[in-house]
Amino acid sequence: METSELIKKVRRIEIKTRQLSRNVLSGEYHSSFQGRGMAFSEVRNYQVGDDIRSIDWNVTARKNEPFIKVFEEERERTLMLFVDVSASGQFGSIKQRKSELATELAATLAFSAIQNNDKVGVIFYTDQVERYIAPRKGRQHILTIIRELLEIEPKGTGTDLSKAIEYMNGVHKRRAIAMVISDFMDSSYHRALKVFARKHEVTALHISDEAELNLPSLGVIPIVDAESGRTAWINSSSKSEKRKHREKMDAYSAQLETTCKSSGIGLVNLSTNEDFAKALLHYFKSHGRR
């Protein structure tokens, strides 16, 4: 991609996703993901009605009158985005490719995070870790992430989320908000994701495309697995072939749903031909109530 074209694309994505995060999602993001605890702020004189458990006995003894500790929410957190950049992300049939939706999703979430004073980091992965961007704050940092999303040329073609989780465990020790953006066409991640969710607040953002789920009636056509390179010829007009294909795709979704339900992981289902902002807003509101 030419530099001038890249700059224009980055700018277009920034304008769209920054406005979306500021005008629609930022407040809900804040409510949904609270701070990591309460931090000491100051001491002040005891007032009638204050909780006696908050009394600072050392200061009280020194001043010879009651003082209490005041705490406030320790807001700053880290948002880690796991972005699947495997070959299957290049598929798209109607509005956009899955990889384009992933880019807009990542950018929107990143802007929502920095508007709430959180750090943002990213792990791009296929069947290996392709790139790690350490958590930081600021607009320039988010623009760097967007540029990487647009420019990255993965070495791997398959998908192995467990490798990305293993890498995260090595570079980030503190509890984080972890959002996995993927089509989850991966059969080996379930145990790793369950263990990961015991420490981190995890959300799975499941991207799909209508034509992947329901084959169009085009007669005998080649179906190419973008990740393995294997080609299979099927009769896309056959009801039985359509049913078998749909059952295979539904199995991926069912496995993901089971893993999320059993592990307390949030799940958002997103399609390339639908408005992702509505789905995110609904999720943030329901997550915040929980």
C-alpha positions as CSV (number, residue, x, y, z in Angstrom):
1,M,0.0,0.0,0.0
2,E,1.3,3.4,-0.9
3,T,2.1,5.7,2.0
4,S,-0.5,8.4,0.9
5,E,-3.2,5.7,0.5
6,L,-2.3,4.2,3.9
7,I,-2.5,7.7,5.6
8,K,-6.0,8.3,4.0
9,K,-7.2,4.9,5.2
10,V,-5.9,5.4,8.7
11,R,-7.5,8.8,8.8
12,R,-10.9,7.5,7.6
13,I,-10.9,4.7,10.2
14,E,-9.9,7.2,12.9
15,I,-12.7,9.6,12.1
16,K,-15.3,6.9,12.0
17,T,-14.3,4.9,15.0
18,R,-13.2,7.8,17.2
19,Q,-16.6,9.5,16.8
20,L,-18.4,6.3,17.4
21,S,-16.4,5.6,20.6
22,R,-16.8,9.1,21.9
23,N,-20.5,9.7,21.0
24,V,-21.9,6.2,21.6
25,L,-19.7,3.7,23.4
26,S,-17.2,5.5,25.7
27,G,-19.6,6.0,28.7
28,E,-20.9,2.4,28.4
29,Y,-17.3,1.1,28.2
30,H,-16.5,2.9,31.5
31,S,-19.6,1.5,33.2
32,S,-19.0,-2.0,31.9
33,F,-15.4,-2.3,33.0
34,Q,-14.9,-0.9,36.4
35,G,-11.5,0.0,37.9
36,R,-9.4,-2.7,39.5
37,G,-10.2,-1.7,43.0
38,M,-10.3,1.1,45.5
39,A,-7.1,3.2,46.1
40,F,-6.3,5.3,49.1
41,S,-7.0,9.0,48.5
42,E,-6.7,11.0,51.7
43,V,-7.8,11.3,55.3
44,R,-10.4,13.7,56.7
45,N,-12.2,14.4,59.9
46,Y,-14.8,11.9,61.0
47,Q,-18.4,13.0,60.4
48,V,-21.6,11.6,61.8
49,G,-22.8,8.7,59.6
50,D,-19.3,7.7,58.4
51,D,-18.5,4.0,58.6
52,I,-16.4,3.4,61.7
53,R,-14.5,0.7,59.9
54,S,-12.8,3.5,57.8
55,I,-11.3,5.2,60.9
56,D,-7.5,5.7,60.6
57,W,-6.5,4.8,64.1
58,N,-2.9,6.0,63.7
59,V,-3.9,9.5,62.6
60,T,-6.8,9.6,65.2
61,A,-4.3,8.8,68.0
62,R,-1.9,11.5,66.7
63,K,-4.5,14.2,66.3
64,N,-6.5,13.2,69.3
65,E,-9.7,13.4,67.3
66,P,-11.3,10.8,64.8
67,F,-10.1,10.8,61.2
68,I,-11.2,8.4,58.5
69,K,-9.5,7.1,55.3
70,V,-11.1,8.2,52.0
71,F,-10.8,5.8,49.0
72,E,-11.6,6.3,45.4
73,E,-11.9,4.0,42.4
74,E,-8.5,3.1,40.9
75,R,-9.7,3.6,37.4
76,E,-6.7,2.9,35.1
77,R,-6.8,-0.5,33.5
78,T,-5.2,-2.2,30.6
79,L,-7.2,-3.4,27.5
80,M,-5.5,-6.1,25.6
81,L,-6.8,-6.8,22.1
82,F,-6.2,-10.2,20.6
83,V,-6.7,-9.8,16.9
84,D,-6.9,-12.9,14.6
85,V,-5.1,-12.0,11.4
86,S,-5.3,-15.5,9.9
87,A,-6.2,-16.1,6.2
88,S,-9.9,-16.8,6.9
89,G,-10.2,-13.1,7.8
90,Q,-9.9,-12.2,4.1
91,F,-13.3,-13.6,3.4
92,G,-16.2,-11.2,2.9
93,S,-19.3,-11.4,0.7
94,I,-21.6,-8.4,1.1
95,K,-20.5,-5.2,3.0
96,Q,-16.9,-5.8,4.0
97,R,-14.3,-8.5,4.7
98,K,-14.0,-10.0,8.2
99,S,-10.5,-8.4,8.5
100,E,-12.0,-5.0,7.8
101,L,-14.6,-5.4,10.5
102,A,-11.9,-6.6,12.9
103,T,-9.9,-3.4,12.2
104,E,-12.9,-1.1,12.9
105,L,-13.8,-3.1,16.0
106,A,-10.2,-2.9,17.4
107,A,-10.0,0.8,16.7
108,T,-13.3,1.6,18.3
109,L,-12.5,-0.3,21.4
110,A,-9.0,1.2,21.6
111,F,-10.4,4.8,21.4
112,S,-13.1,3.9,24.0
113,A,-10.3,2.7,26.3
114,I,-8.0,5.7,26.0
115,Q,-11.0,8.1,26.5
116,N,-11.3,6.4,29.9
117,N,-7.6,6.7,30.7
118,D,-6.9,3.0,30.1
119,K,-3.8,1.6,28.3
120,V,-4.2,-0.4,25.1
121,G,-2.0,-3.2,23.9
122,V,-2.5,-5.6,21.0
123,I,-1.4,-9.2,20.1
124,F,-1.8,-10.0,16.4
125,Y,-1.9,-13.8,15.9
126,T,-2.4,-16.6,13.4
127,D,-1.1,-20.0,14.3
128,Q,1.8,-18.0,15.9
129,V,2.2,-14.6,17.5
130,E,2.7,-12.2,14.5
131,R,3.2,-9.0,16.4
132,Y,2.9,-7.6,20.0
133,I,2.3,-3.9,20.7
134,A,2.9,-3.1,24.4
135,P,0.1,-1.3,26.3
136,R,0.3,2.5,26.1
137,K,-2.0,5.5,26.1
138,G,-2.6,8.3,23.6
139,R,-4.0,9.0,20.1
140,Q,-0.7,8.4,18.3
141,H,-0.5,5.0,19.9
142,I,-3.9,4.1,18.6
143,L,-3.0,5.3,15.1
144,T,0.0,3.0,15.2
145,I,-2.3,0.1,16.0
146,I,-4.6,1.0,13.1
147,R,-1.6,1.2,10.7
148,E,-0.4,-2.2,11.8
149,L,-3.9,-3.6,11.3
150,L,-3.9,-2.3,7.7
151,E,-0.3,-3.2,6.9
152,I,0.4,-6.5,8.6
153,E,1.4,-9.3,6.4
154,P,1.1,-12.5,8.5
155,K,3.6,-15.3,8.2
156,G,1.1,-17.9,9.4
157,T,-2.2,-18.8,7.7
158,G,-3.8,-21.0,10.4
159,T,-5.3,-20.0,13.8
160,D,-4.1,-20.9,17.2
161,L,-5.4,-18.7,20.0
162,S,-3.6,-20.7,22.7
163,K,-0.3,-19.5,21.3
164,A,-1.3,-15.9,21.8
165,I,-2.6,-16.6,25.3
166,E,0.7,-18.3,26.2
167,Y,2.5,-15.2,24.9
168,M,0.3,-12.8,26.9
169,N,0.9,-14.8,30.1
170,G,4.7,-14.2,29.6
171,V,4.5,-10.4,29.0
172,H,1.6,-9.2,31.1
173,K,1.2,-10.3,34.7
174,R,-1.5,-8.0,36.0
175,R,-5.2,-8.6,35.5
176,A,-6.5,-7.0,32.3
177,I,-9.6,-6.6,30.1
178,A,-8.9,-9.0,27.3
179,M,-11.0,-8.9,24.1
180,V,-10.5,-11.5,21.4
181,I,-11.5,-10.5,17.9
182,S,-11.8,-13.6,15.7
183,D,-14.0,-15.9,13.7
184,F,-12.9,-18.7,16.1
185,M,-12.3,-21.3,13.4
186,D,-9.9,-22.9,15.7
187,S,-10.4,-26.2,17.5
188,S,-7.6,-26.0,20.1
189,Y,-8.2,-22.9,22.1
190,H,-11.0,-24.0,24.6
191,R,-8.9,-25.1,27.5
192,A,-6.4,-22.3,27.2
193,L,-9.2,-19.7,27.1
194,K,-10.9,-21.2,30.1
195,V,-7.7,-21.0,32.2
196,F,-7.0,-17.5,30.9
197,A,-10.4,-16.3,32.0
198,R,-9.7,-17.2,35.6
199,K,-7.3,-14.2,35.8
200,H,-8.5,-11.8,33.2
201,E,-11.9,-10.3,32.2
202,V,-12.4,-11.9,28.8
203,T,-14.8,-11.1,26.0
204,A,-15.0,-13.0,22.7
205,L,-16.0,-10.9,19.7
206,H,-17.1,-13.5,17.2
207,I,-17.0,-12.3,13.6
208,S,-18.9,-14.2,10.9
209,D,-20.1,-13.7,7.3
210,E,-23.5,-14.7,6.0
211,A,-22.1,-16.5,2.9
212,E,-19.9,-18.6,5.1
213,L,-22.9,-19.8,7.1
214,N,-25.4,-20.3,4.2
215,L,-23.9,-21.3,0.9
216,P,-25.4,-19.5,-2.1
217,S,-26.9,-21.7,-4.8
218,L,-24.2,-21.6,-7.5
219,G,-24.1,-25.3,-8.6
220,V,-20.8,-27.2,-8.3
221,I,-18.2,-24.9,-6.9
222,P,-14.7,-25.1,-5.3
223,I,-14.6,-24.3,-1.6
224,V,-11.1,-23.3,-0.6
225,D,-9.9,-23.4,3.0
226,A,-7.9,-20.2,3.2
227,E,-5.9,-21.4,6.2
228,S,-5.0,-24.9,5.0
229,G,-5.1,-24.3,1.3
230,R,-7.2,-27.4,0.7
231,T,-9.9,-27.3,-2.0
232,A,-13.1,-29.3,-2.0
233,W,-15.7,-29.3,-4.8
234,I,-19.3,-29.3,-3.6
235,N,-22.7,-28.9,-5.1
236,S,-23.8,-25.6,-3.4
237,S,-27.4,-26.0,-4.8
238,S,-27.8,-29.4,-3.0
239,K,-29.9,-29.1,0.2
240,S,-27.9,-31.9,1.9
241,E,-24.6,-30.2,1.1
242,K,-25.9,-26.9,2.4
243,R,-27.1,-28.6,5.6
244,K,-23.8,-30.3,6.1
245,H,-21.9,-27.1,5.6
246,R,-24.1,-25.2,8.0
247,E,-23.8,-27.9,10.6
248,K,-20.0,-27.7,10.4
249,M,-20.1,-23.9,10.8
250,D,-22.7,-24.1,13.7
251,A,-20.4,-26.5,15.5
252,Y,-17.7,-23.9,15.8
253,S,-20.2,-21.4,17.2
254,A,-21.7,-24.0,19.6
255,Q,-18.2,-24.9,21.0
256,L,-17.4,-21.2,21.5
257,E,-20.7,-20.6,23.3
258,T,-20.2,-23.6,25.6
259,T,-16.7,-22.4,26.5
260,C,-17.9,-18.9,27.2
261,K,-20.9,-19.9,29.3
262,S,-18.8,-22.4,31.4
263,S,-16.0,-19.8,32.0
264,G,-17.9,-16.6,32.6
265,I,-16.6,-15.1,29.3
266,G,-18.6,-12.5,27.6
267,L,-19.7,-13.3,24.0
268,V,-20.7,-10.9,21.2
269,N,-21.7,-12.3,17.8
270,L,-21.0,-9.9,15.0
271,S,-21.6,-10.1,11.2
272,T,-19.9,-8.3,8.4
273,N,-23.2,-7.1,7.0
274,E,-24.6,-5.6,10.3
275,D,-23.9,-2.6,12.4
276,F,-21.4,-3.7,15.1
277,A,-22.0,-0.6,17.3
278,K,-25.5,-1.7,18.3
279,A,-24.2,-5.1,19.3
280,L,-21.4,-3.6,21.3
281,L,-23.6,-1.1,23.0
282,H,-26.1,-3.8,24.0
283,Y,-23.2,-5.9,25.4
284,F,-21.7,-3.1,27.4
285,K,-25.0,-2.2,29.0
286,S,-25.8,-5.8,30.0
287,H,-22.2,-6.4,31.1
288,G,-22.3,-3.3,33.3
289,R,-25.6,-4.4,35.0
290,R,-24.0,-7.7,35.9
